[in-house]
Amino acid sequence: MIAGNLHLRSKKTVKTKQMKLYICSMTFEDIIGQEHIKEHLKKSAENGRIPHAQLFIGKEGTGGLPMAIAYAQHILCSFSDNP
């Protein structure tokens, strides 16, 4: 569950610059709950066990998109050669 049940539909009216900030600033710490999923995703990335594809599904408002964004950011920022 994400704080406030974030819905992307309500974000459509937000300017593009603000949307980029929303997407680029999403981390696992921003996601409330789902600790077992966050830990599994972190451990799989740290162990080098990143699958070719990852499917984040669920009903609207359950945090699939923010979790996917946080996972991608974790992978890209943790293992990037550029600080």
N, C-alpha and C positions, 0 to 999 in steps of 0.2 A: 504494500500500500504506500502510495506517495502522499506526502503532506498536501492536504487540500485537494486530493484527487485531481491532479493536473490533467486537463483535457486539451489536446492540440487544437480542437475546433475553436476554443476560446482564444487561442494564441494567433489566429489568422489575422486579427485586426492589429497585431503588434507590428511595428516597423521591422524591416529586414535586419537592420543593424542590431536591434534588441533581440531578435530571434537568434541571430548568430551568437550573441552573448549568452543567451539561455542555453543553447546547445553546447557551446564550447565550455561552459562552466559547470556542466553536470558531472558530478563525481559520485562514487559509492556513498560517501559521507552525507550527501544531500538526500539520499533515498532512505526513508524511514521504514523499518521493518525488513522482511525478507532476508534476514541475516544469513540463513543457511545457503541461499542462492548467491548472495554476494561473496561469501567465503569460498564457495565452490568455484565461482568464476575467477576470483583472485588466485586461488591455488592452482587452477588449471593453467592460467597464464604464467605464473611464476615457475611452474614445472615444465613449461614449454609444450604443453598439451593443448594447443589452440586448434580447434577444428576448422575445416575449410569453410563451413557454414554453421551458423548458430541461429536457431529459430526462437524468437521471443514472442509467445502468444498469450493471450488472455483477454478478458473482457475489457472494454473501454474504461479507463480510469484505474486499472490495476498496476500500472507502472511498467509495462513492457517496453515502451519507447525510451523512457528515461534510463531504464536498466541497460538497454542496448547501447545507448549513448555513453553511459558511464563505463561500460565494459570496453567499448572501442577506445575511449579516451585513456583508460587504464593501460591498454595494450600499447597504444601509440606513444603515450608519454613515458611509460616505464621502460620501454625497450628501444626508444629512439636514440640515434646517435647525436641528434641535435638537442641541446638542453632547452 
